[in-house]
Amino acid sequence: MKSVLAALGLVAATLPAHASLIPVNVPEISALDGAAALAVVAAVVLLVWERRRAA
């Protein structure tokens, strides 16, 4: 978990360096797709939490 947070910190620290890049078009995400993505993230978090609690 610490390595994930460190990686996120590294990405956040380098974002201003890439601000001058040319923006690209990205597809929009529907509400259903967003809800499905959040459900996947929640399921992974709960699985990790349950495995740590059981260990």
C-alpha atoms as one frame of an Amber mdcrd trajectory, in Angstrom:
protein
   0.000   0.000   0.000   2.844   2.377   0.777   4.359   1.787  -2.650   1.028
   2.621  -4.305   0.805   5.873  -2.374   4.398   6.687  -3.243   3.702   6.054
  -6.926   0.624   8.288  -6.802   2.686  11.001  -5.149   5.291  10.723  -7.879
   2.648  11.017 -10.584   1.050  14.009  -8.858   4.441  15.679  -8.539   5.146
  15.359 -12.266   1.749  16.534 -13.534   2.692  20.245 -13.781   5.668  19.284
 -15.945   3.300  17.822 -18.544   0.856  20.731 -18.531   2.340  22.157 -21.736
   1.493  19.036 -23.776  -1.131  19.334 -26.484  -4.520  18.166 -25.164  -6.102
  15.187 -26.854  -9.705  14.159 -27.280 -10.825  11.495 -24.843 -14.083   9.575
 -24.878 -16.733  10.603 -22.406 -17.786   8.159 -19.720 -21.452   7.479 -19.124
 -23.024   7.410 -15.673 -23.462   3.645 -15.912 -19.798   3.124 -16.799 -18.734
   5.417 -13.960 -20.897   3.543 -11.471 -19.498   0.226 -12.702 -15.935   1.500
 -12.297 -16.672   2.660  -8.753 -18.231  -0.729  -7.972 -15.069  -2.491  -9.154
 -12.866  -0.248  -7.021 -15.140  -0.759  -3.996 -15.087  -4.545  -4.488 -11.285
  -4.609  -4.619 -11.023  -2.428  -1.508 -13.455  -4.655   0.383 -11.631  -7.817
  -0.688  -8.291  -6.437   0.480  -9.842  -5.248   3.742 -11.464  -8.645   4.358
  -8.231 -10.533   3.644  -6.295  -8.316   6.066  -8.982  -8.721   8.728  -8.996
 -12.511   8.360  -5.201 -12.809   8.465
